[in-house]
C-alpha cells in the first residue's frame, strides 16, 4: 500500500510501506531537541509497575522534518476531532455552550 505525500520542497513523493512492517503501540515518550536534530524516544509503561517504563524505539529527525511531523499530526488530529464533533452534533450528544 502506497501513499502520496509532498517533500519539504513541494515535490510529489510516493511513500511505500515495507510489507513486513511491524506495528507497535507506545504509551510513553521523551523528546530531546538539539540544534541539528530532534530525538523521539518511544516506549511502554510496565504493567506491574505503572510508575516505570522502558524505551523501545528511538527516532531521530531533522528540525525541518520534526516541524512537518508536528504540523501533520496537528492537522490530522484537528480533522478527526471535527468529524467526531460533527457526528455527536448530528446525534444530539455534543454539549454546546
C-alpha positions in Angstrom: 0.0 0.0 0.0 1.5 3.4 -1.0 0.6 6.9 -0.1 1.2 10.2 -1.9 3.0 12.9 0.0 4.9 16.1 -0.6 8.5 16.7 0.5 9.9 19.8 2.1 10.4 21.4 -1.4 6.9 20.7 -2.5 7.8 17.8 -4.8 5.5 14.8 -5.1 6.7 11.8 -3.1 5.4 8.3 -3.2 5.8 6.5 0.1 5.7 2.7 0.2 5.4 0.8 3.5 7.6 -2.3 3.9 5.3 -5.3 3.7 7.0 -6.7 6.8 6.4 -3.5 8.8 5.6 -4.3 12.4 3.0 -2.2 14.3 3.9 -1.2 17.8 1.8 0.6 20.4 3.6 3.1 22.7 2.2 4.9 25.7 5.2 7.0 26.8 7.6 9.2 25.1 10.5 11.6 25.6 11.5 14.4 23.3 15.0 15.9 23.1 15.6 18.9 20.9 19.1 19.9 19.8 20.4 22.4 17.2 20.6 19.8 14.4 18.3 17.0 15.5 15.1 16.1 17.3 15.1 12.8 19.1 11.8 11.0 20.0 12.1 8.0 22.4 9.0 5.8 22.4 8.2 3.1 25.0 5.7 1.5 27.3 4.9 1.6 31.0 5.4 -1.6 32.9 2.1 -3.4 33.5 3.2 -4.4 37.0 4.6 -1.0 37.9 2.9 1.8 36.0 5.3 4.4 37.6 8.2 3.0 35.4 8.6 2.4 31.7 11.0 1.2 29.1 12.1 3.0 25.9 11.9 0.6 22.9 12.4 2.9 20.0 14.4 6.0 19.2 13.7 8.1 16.2 16.0 10.9 15.1 14.6 13.7 12.9 16.0 16.9 11.4 14.3 20.0 12.8 12.5 20.6 9.4 11.1 17.0 9.4 10.1 17.4 13.1 8.2 20.6 12.2 6.4 18.9 9.3 5.5 16.0 11.7 4.1 18.4 14.3 2.1 20.2 11.6 0.8 16.9 10.0 -0.2 15.5 13.4 -2.0 18.7 14.3 -3.9 18.7 11.1 -4.8 15.0 11.4 -6.0 15.4 15.0 -8.0 18.5 14.1 -9.7 16.8 11.2 -10.5 13.7 13.4 -11.9 15.9 16.2 -14.1 17.9 13.8 -15.5 14.6 12.4 -16.3 13.4 16.0 -17.9 16.7 17.0 -20.0 16.6 13.8 -21.1 13.1 14.4 -22.0 13.9 18.0 -23.8 17.1 16.9 -25.9 15.1 14.4 -26.7 12.6 17.1 -27.6 15.4 19.6 -25.0 14.3 22.0 -22.4 17.1 21.8 -22.8 19.7 24.5 -22.9 23.3 23.2 -22.1 26.2 25.4 
